[in-house]
């Protein structure tokens, strides 16, 4: 029969026992904390040290250590290690600051070919040049050393994230104009439901260039209930060229006027304007939301607009603000539906299938709406 321990009993409340039990059963707690929680829980139940040793597979000295710590400092302190530093750090704070300063520079500015640092390159530079700057402790710095230094701040010079700089000084004003048009269209649509037609028709216009005509080298293998559940496609393909989609999205009824061209020049844009002119009633004004593409404001385009005074009104989106143009949602719908994974045998087939896709959209038109009007600060 195991000898009864002479140590004091560990008295735990019901809540403390439940907390220890959760730690023992936790899959996320560190293994050492789970072991210590199991030791303290068994000891509080009056189980002898010998039996605890067998149950937890932990040595007697270790069990005594954590029991004594819990008895002296409480259950919470008994579960965790005290912070201790076996020896003074080798890398000084000044050396760390030098490494951080180095990481905040581009390697090309220091004579290297690379645009961004890698941790290995930083370590090599620190070993080579650190002692010369008075940081002798960096003469043996390795990749892991640099990683620990960078992680303290944190700095990740090997990562690149992109941002969009506002280069249009009138960004807010132009954004407000576009959002005002969307708000007015919403009110017009409410009037249209009562049987009135708007005298000003708002249309969102843009182009989607670079739509690739891609041909399969080998035929697709269709799904088979026995063999495979997906379409199987050979990874090789042939590029046949690209096309541009010019689209005008009616913001009142969702109708799309679309044209497909090999290029997007003034002549192609004027062709879209002429089709819009023929489609809408002669007495109405066509208000177009569009960006500042050169084809939209070229001499040829201005000459055509001058020949149709009062027919077209431009509302420009701000520079780098194409996301404000609702026709982008139409292009997104195309990319998710009939353009997704498309394969053709010629550019002509691609053109025909795009026009067919636009026809299908017009058979079930959807009115595109802008809902977040609070983007404009003074709206």
Secondary structure by P-SEA (a helix, b strand, c coil): cccccccbbbbbcaaaaaaaaaaaacccccaaaaaaaaaaaaaaacccaaaaaaaccccaaaaaaaaaaaacccaaaaacccccccccccccaaaaaaaaaaaaccccccccccccccaaaaaaaaaaccccccccccccccaaaaaaaaaaccccccbbbbbbcccccaaaaaaaaaaaaaaaaaaaaaaaaacccccbbbbbbbbbcccccccccbbbbccccccccbbbbbcbbbbccbbbbbbbbccccccccccccccccaaaaaaaaaaaaacccccbbbbbbbccccccccaaaaaaaaaccccbbbbbccccccccccaaaaaaaaaaccccccccccaaaaaaaaaaaaaaaaabbbbbbbccccccccc
